[in-house]
Amino acid sequence: YTLDAMRVVQGTMQFGRELYFNKHNSLKTSVLITWAKSEGLAKPYLKAQNFKYTNNDTVWNLIDTDLKGAGLNLHWREYFTRGQMDKMQNRLGAYAGPEVFFRFCRVEAYGTFKDSTMINPVKFTKDGIEAPIYRNLFLGFIGYSVGYQKALINDNLLLDLYVSGGFFFSKYDDEHGLTQRRRSPMVDYTGPYLNVGIGLGYQF
């Protein structure tokens, strides 16, 4: 069982379990649960985003953004360890393999608009009352990962370092087509993607 430490600061818990099919091949299945609050641990991550919403040709900047959602990650691994080794040792060392994931997020935020003629920004309202904006965001990734898994304390604690590259896509349910205008650090990004991660695990 593993926990992706890098995603914790993004307000996401990624729990994984690795199932072994033979000496050198496994499938790691991970569940992602997102609960990122603008005033919580994920505050720096959310502030780095640039969420926007277009309504009646007006582009609103989204502030006080919260993300809630879930996802699934599948990663096929082939370990390069060779020789006569027991099952536990075969879980260690360098590996590589294809990876895919799908994720859904509910975006909740307040909107503001300000142009050069305004002194103070205008707030997004509904029926004359300031109201939050809700959007559904669908995310996906297909690519390839390489990494190295090492045993630490009593051979039970695992440290998993990896790099993955491929294509990342995102789409809002109220927009046509994939998002095209974002930079790669943004969660609502579409395009080539490179990711570095650290996983912590415990093997029984």
QUICORPE-V311111 format. One line per field, one symbol per residue. ss: DSSP state (h for helix, s for strand, l for the rest). psi: psi as a letter, one per 30 degrees, with the letter a starting at -180 (. if undefined). burial: + if it has 9 or more other ideal C-beta (glycine too) atoms within 8 Angstrom, else -. A space follows every 10 residues. Layout:
ss->???
psi->???
burial->???
//
This chain:
ss->lssshhhhll lsssssssss llllssssss ssssssllll llhhhhhlll lssssllsss ssssssssss sssssssssl llllllllhh hlssssssss ssssssssss ssslllllll lsslssllss llssssssss ssssssssss slhhhlssss ssssssssss ssllllllll llllllllll ssssssssss ssll
psi->klkjeefefg gkjjklkkkk faegkljjkk kkjkijkfga fgeeeeffli klkkkhgkjk kklhkkkkal lkkkjkkjkg klajlleeff flakllllkl lkkkkjkklk klkkaffkek lkkklkhgkk llkkkkkkkl kkakkkakkk kcjggekkkj klkkkbkkll kkfglkllkf gllffkeikk akkkkklkkk lkk.
burial->-+++++++++ ++++++++-+ ---+++++++ ++++++++-- -++-++--+- +-+------+ ++--++++++ ++++++++++ +------+-+ ++-+++++++ ++++++++++ +++------- ---+------ --+-++++++ +-++++++++ +----+++++ ++++++++++ ++------+- -+-+-+++++ --+---++++ +-+-
//
